[in-house]
Amino acid sequence: MTAFDTAWALMKMPVVPGSLSTDGATHPLALFDDPISGERLPLHVRNDANGLTGYILEQGGIERLNEGGTPKIEDTRSEAYFSQGSDYETIFEDDEGNDLPIEDWRELPPLWTSQDTNTNILYQDRGYATALYDVIANLISKYPATAARKYDAATRQMIDTDSLHNERIAPADQQLRDGVGFWENAERTGKSKDYRWRVRDDL
C-alpha cells in the first residue's frame, strides 16, 4: 500500500464520532461526512424482524419506505441489508490450531452478513458502505444475542455467558466481484481482521 493509499484509508472514516444515537433502539441515526463533497448526511438504520437495514439518503431527501419497511432505493445513495444466521460457531482449537480440552470450548453466536449492499455509482469509493458497516457493527455489538457460550461441566452442556463477542459481521457466502474487493480492502486497511468486521468504539 502506498503512502497515498494509507492517507486515503484514514481519510475515509466518515461516520462522525459520537454522532450515533438511538430512538428506542428501533431507528438509530448517525451522521456521515462525504469526504469529497463535504456534505453531512444522516445515516439511518431500521430494525425489524428480518434484520437491520442501514441507508444514507440523498441530500435533503425525505425518508420513504416500501411496504416491508425498507427504504426506496431511488431515495438513497447507499444501503445495506443485514441478517443473522442460525448456526453457532464452535471454537475447539486455539490460535495455533491445537485441540482444546472440552472445558475450554466456546460457541460464538451466529454471524451477521449483508446479502445486498449497494452504493450509487456517483458516490462509490467515498466510504459510504464502510460507514454503514461501522454503524451496524457497533449496534450489533450491544445486542445480548452476541453473548458467547461455554461448556459447563456440571450439566455437560453449552451455557450462555456474559462475555459479548462483538465482531460478528462476516462476508456473505456468495458475493459479487465488488463485494469480494470490498472485503479484501477491509482486510488490507484493518477495517476487518480475519474477515470479521471490527467494531469502532468512538461512535
N, C-alpha and C positions, 0 to 999 in steps of 0.2 A: 504494500500500500504506500502510495506517495504521500509527501507532506500535505499536498493539496487534498488528497482523499481523506486524510486524517482530520484536517481542519473542517472539511465539509461535513464529515460524520458528526463532529462535535457541534457544528452549527445547527444541524438538523435535530435539535431536541426541542421541538416546537410546542409541546404542552407547557403552558405557563405554570411554573412551580407554585404550589399552594392554591391552585385555582379549582381543584376538584371538589365539588360539593354534591350532596345527595338530598333528595326530597323524599323522605320515607323509603329510601333505597329503591324506589321504583323508576325514578327518572334522574339519574346522576347527570351532572353537567360540568364540563371543564372548558378552559379557553385554549385556543390553538392559534399560534402565530405563524402565518405563512412567511417563510424566510425570503421569498422573492418579492412578493407584492407588499409585504409589511402589514397586511390585513390581520386583524384579530377577530377570530371567528368562534362561535360557540360549537362545542363538541358535545353531542347528545348521546345518551345511552338509554335504550329501552330494555326492560327486564320483563320477560313473560315466560309462559310455561315451556316454550321451545328453547329458551336460552337467552342470550344477550345480543342486542343489535347496537352497534356504535355507528355514528354517522356525523359528518360535517356538512352543514348546509351551505348553499351559495350565500354570498354577502347580501344581507337584508332579506334572506329567504324566510318564508313562513313555513313552519313545520306542518306538512300534510302527510297523513298516514293512510296506508292501504287498509282494507277491511281487516286484515290479520294483525294490524298494529305496526307493520314495518314501514319505513319512510318511502315515499315515492321517489324512485331513483332519479327522475328528471330534476328534482329539487336539491340533490346532493352533489358535492364534489367528491366525496369518498364515503364508502360504507363497508362494514364488515359484520358478518353474522357468525356468532359463536355458539356452539352447543357442546354439552358434556357427554362423554362416552359412558358406558355402563360397567366396564371391567376395571377392577383394581389392578394395580401393577405390583407384583410381588418382588421384593428385593431379598434375594437369598445369597448374594455374593458381595464381597467387599470391593473397594475401588480397584484392587489388583486382580479381581476375578476369582478369588479364593472362596470356597463354600463357607457360609456362616452357620454356626450352630442354630438350631431351630428357635432357641430363645431370643436370638438376635434378628430373626426375620421381621420384616416390616411389609405392610401393604400400603401403597400410596394411592390416594383417591384417583378416580378416573380422570383422564386428561381432557382438556378442552381443545377444540380445533375450530378453525374458521373454514367452512366449506365454500365460502363465497366472499371474497374481498375485492372490491373494485375502486379504482380512482380514475376520475375523468382524465382523459389523455392530456388535457391542457394543464393539469396540476400534478402530474406524476413527477417523481424524483424530488419532491419537496418535503417529504416526511409525513404526509397525510396518513398513510397506512400505519407507519410506525407509531404515530400519535394514538390511533385507535387501539393498537395492540397494547401500548403502555397503559392507557386508561383501563381497558378491560382487564389486563393482568393485575392491576392494582385492586380493582373491585373484587375479582375472584379470590385474591389472596386473603380477603377479610371474611370469606364465607366459611361457616362452620364445616361445610362439606369438604373443605380442604384438609381436614384433620387426618393424620396417618393412623394406621392400625399397627398393633404389635402383638406378638404371640404371648398368650397368658398361660403359664404352665399349669395353674390350678384348674382351669376349665378346658385346657387344650384347644383353645380357640383364639382367633384373632379378635382383639377388642379395640375399641376406639381409644385414642389418646388425646391429650390437649395440645399435641405437637402439630401445628399447622405446617403443611408442606406447600409453600406458596407458588413455586414455579411450575404451573400446571398447564400452560398453553404450549402445544406442540404442533408440528406440521401435520396437515391432513394426509391421509394415506394416498390420496390421488390429488396431484397438483398439476396445473399448467406450468409452462416454462417460466412465466413471470413469477409464479409462486415459489418455484424452486430457487430462482435467483434471489428473491426476497429473503428467504431463509438463509441462503449461503452468505448473503451480505450481512445479515444479522449476526451470524457466527463470526465473520471476519471483524466486525466492528464492536463485538461484545454486547450487543443487544440481547443475544441469547447465548446460552452455554450448554453444550451437548444437546442442542436443539430443544431447549426448554427456555421460553421467553423469560428474561429476567424482570423482576419487579422493582420499579422505581419507587423509592420511599419519600420522594420530595414533592409528590403531587398533592 
